Amino acid sequence: MLNVQNVTKQFGKFTAVDQLSFEVPSGEMLGFLGGNGAGKTTTFRMILGLLERDAGEITYKGQPITYAVTDHIGYLPEERGLNPKLKVSEQLTYLASLKGMKKADIKREIDYWLERFEVTENKEKKIEALSKGNQQKIQLIGAIIHQPDLLILDEPFSGLDPVNVELLKSAVKEINDKGATIIFSSHRMEHVEEMCDRVCILDRGKTVVEGNIQQVKQDFGRKEIIIRGAHDFTSLEAIPGVIGYKASRHGVNLTINDIQVAPVVFEAVSRLGYVSRFEVAEPSLNDIFLAKVGHQHD
């Protein structure tokens, strides 16, 4: 388990991370969410020991993270970290050797991942000759080539088109299925919702939501009712407990503050006549994020 407890980091008078706590059970995947400047990258750097924390405790498998375990950790930073003058094979060989891999294993893994990511033709090209998307693929290979137990990904799908996003998502899922513990940040809520077991949402360095995604959705309370039909639904807005009303050409979406409001809405809709759809839906992570972190940032 990766365990972050009451971690704080200050830069002068600015508090970047403020008593942050979350955990990732072994073999699970955590989505790490927050607006720009929320403290995500600073947290990653403290986990890796690249930044000293001012307070709190970070442990992995019950022990502090030291150089003794770093060979079992993979890290993909948000910023580019490749040498543009090196060939792809040279760059990956160098990164893999830093993790203690043997030459034969390095060659085998390079060939496997280049084929898996459909970039075998770039093996002897210089990094600077690659597109941004292909550079991102090479950078991800560098983070996973040594088959890490703990993998930290900072915006792993940045700069990729939808086809390549799916390609890399499948690889991350495969690594997780083989037992790796993964934490990644993303601005794409649907990626987190699809891939992750747990979520942690930051706001100005503080934890505002943390836990199992399904439990977080249940605890949020608010639900959405999706209604499709040709009636005038404006009367539904006045029902007590309806706190959001969004009309469309094909019907209306209501937000309710408690599931007990749903039968009241259903009865009111039934009196209007036939509707083609009436669905009570769980809130999305995007809904929860906007509710928790939807204020204006400086």
C-alpha positions, 0 to 999 in steps of 0.5 A: 500500500502507498500511504500518504498521511498529513503531508504538508509542503510550503514554499516560503509563505505559500502552502502548496500541499496542506495536510494531504492524506490518501492511500492506494491499496496494493494493486489498485489504481488511484486517480489524482485530480485537481485544478492547475496549481492544486499540488498534484505534481508537488505531491508526486515529487515528495513521494519520489523523494525529489522534494523534502516534505515539511510535515507528514509521512509517506510510506510504501509497503509500510516502509519509507521510500528510499533508494533501496526501492526506487528501482521498483518505481516508475515515474512519468513526469508531465514535462518532457524529460527526454534528451532530444539528441539521443536515438530512441534506443539509446534513450530507453537503454539509458533509462532502463540501465538506471533501474538495474536492468540487464542488456538482454532484458533491455533489448527484449523490452524495448522491442516489445514496447515499441511494437506494442505502441506501434512505433518500431520504425522510430527505434533509431531516430533521434528524439527531436525528430519525433512528433509530440505524441510519439515522444510521449509514447517513448517517455511512457516506455521509459517509465514502465520498461523495468516493470515497476511495482509502483507507477506514478503517471503525471498526465500520461495521455497529454498530447495524444489523439484518441486512437493513441490514448486508447493504445496507452490506456490498454497498456496501463490497464495491463500493467495494473492487471499484473499487480502494479499499484498505479497513481495518475493525474489527469484532467480527463475525468472520464479516463479516471472514472473508466480506469481507477478503483479510487480517487483523490481530489485536491483543492488548493493543496487540501484533500476534498474527496478521497476514497473508492469511486463508487462509494464517493458517488454514493456519498455525494448524495446528489443524483441526476434524473434524465427525462426524454419526451415531448412535454413541457417539463418546466413544472418539475423545477418547482418540486422540493429537492430539485436543485438543478434544471437543464432543458434540451431539445429532447427533454430535461436533466434534473439534479436532485439533492436526495434519492427520495425526491426521485419517486416524487418526480416520477409521479409528476412526470407520469401525469404529463403522459408518455416519456421515452426515458426516465433514468436516475443516474449516479453523479459523474466524477466531473459533477463531483469535481465541479461541485467540490472545486468549481470556484474561481481560481486566481 
